[in-house]
Amino acid sequence: MTAPARRPARDLALVAVFAGVIAALGLVPAVFVPGFPAPITLQSMGVVLAGAVLGARRGFLSVVLFLALVAIGLP
């Protein structure tokens, strides 16, 4: 059996879409649970979802892209 063909354009599109998903889930307000010191946000679920759907390499790249966009000042 042969390895699947690499599709860099598809990989780039998936990484960009999931970076957007992580950003969109960050807009949902945090939930404060009594007795729990940190608020729970849906953005954490976006990171886990990116890794689960895209796999380790592309999920990591989507999180790195999101962090790079935040670092340059995008909201």
C-alpha positions in Angstrom: 0.0 0.0 0.0 1.4 3.4 -0.9 1.5 6.5 1.4 -1.2 9.2 0.7 -0.2 12.1 -1.5 0.9 15.3 0.3 -1.5 18.2 -0.3 0.2 21.3 1.0 -2.6 23.7 0.0 -5.2 21.5 1.8 -2.9 21.3 4.9 -2.5 25.1 4.9 -6.2 25.7 4.5 -7.0 23.3 7.4 -4.4 24.9 9.6 -5.8 28.3 8.9 -9.4 27.3 9.5 -8.7 25.7 12.8 -6.7 28.8 13.9 -9.9 30.7 13.1 -11.9 28.2 15.1 -9.6 28.6 18.1 -10.0 32.4 17.8 -13.8 32.2 17.5 -14.1 30.0 20.5 -12.0 32.6 22.4 -14.8 35.1 22.0 -17.2 33.1 24.1 -17.2 34.4 27.7 -15.5 32.3 30.4 -17.4 30.2 32.8 -16.5 30.7 36.5 -17.0 27.5 38.5 -17.3 28.0 42.3 -14.4 26.5 44.1 -12.3 26.2 40.9 -9.5 28.8 40.8 -9.4 29.3 37.0 -12.2 30.1 34.6 -13.1 27.5 31.9 -13.1 28.7 28.4 -14.2 27.1 25.1 -10.8 28.1 23.6 -9.2 25.1 25.4 -11.7 22.9 23.6 -10.7 24.4 20.3 -7.0 23.5 20.9 -8.0 19.9 21.8 -10.4 19.8 18.8 -7.6 20.9 16.4 -5.3 18.2 17.6 -8.0 15.5 17.5 -9.3 16.4 14.0 -6.1 17.5 12.3 -3.6 15.2 14.0 -0.5 16.2 16.0 1.5 18.0 13.3 -1.3 20.1 11.7 -2.9 20.7 15.1 0.3 22.0 16.5 0.8 24.3 13.4 -2.7 25.7 13.8 -2.0 26.6 17.5 1.4 28.1 16.5 -0.4 30.2 13.8 -3.0 31.4 16.3 -0.3 32.4 18.8 1.7 34.2 16.1 -1.3 36.2 15.1 -2.0 37.1 18.7 1.7 38.0 19.2 1.6 40.5 16.3 -1.4 42.2 17.8 -4.5 40.8 16.2 -7.4 40.5 18.6 
